[in-house]
Amino acid sequence: MSEIPREIAQSVIPIPGLRPEVHSIRDEVIRESNLADKLQEVDQAIRARPWLSRLVRDVQAGRKTAVVTTSLGALVVTVAVGAGLELGVRHGRDLREVARLVHSWRKRVKKRR
């Protein structure tokens, strides 16, 4: 019987000007991330990477688990390949949350037109 591989894969998605949250040693947020201000760039990054669009759909459908963390100038997408892996990436957001932010941003842009 072949076993499903349980691996972690990471991809770095450049988002110029993106800033991560800054936390104190007691884990208090000192400075918020500017992710909400960079949603246009995140949307463009998703559209430019068909694999990322497919990953978003797979995560939304519950077939994969992925966490997104913000770093200076980039999103880091960490994916659990194979069933049964849970990700505990510190200060990470579920990819579904980022997808919802981008979807809401798209709707607001369409309404303005």
Residue, then its C-alpha position, 0 to 999 in steps of 0.5 A: m500500500s502506497e502512503i500519501p506523502r506528507e510534505i511541506a512546500q513554501s513559495v515566496i510571492p513578491i509584493p513590493g512594499l508589503r510590510p509584515e506585522v511587528h510583534s513585541i516579545r510578549d506577542e503584542v502587535i506593535r505595527e499592523s501589516n499593510l496587507a489590506d493596502k496591497l490587495q491589488e498587488v496580491d490580486q495581480a500576483i494570484r492572477a499571474r500564477p495559475w498554480l496559486s489560483r488553483l491552490v486557492r480553489d483547493v484550499q477553499a474546497g478543503r482539499k489542501t491546507a495552506v497558510v500565508t505569512t507576510s514578510l518584507g516585500a513578499l507573501v510566503v505561502t506554506v502548503a501541506v502536501g498530503a492529508g492529515l498535516e496541520l500547519g502551525v506557522r506563527h502569525g500565519r493566516d489561512l489562505r482562505e482568509v487572504a482569498r476572502l480579502v482579495h474577493s471583497w476588494r474585487k467586489r468594491v472595485k467593480k462597484r466603483r466602475 
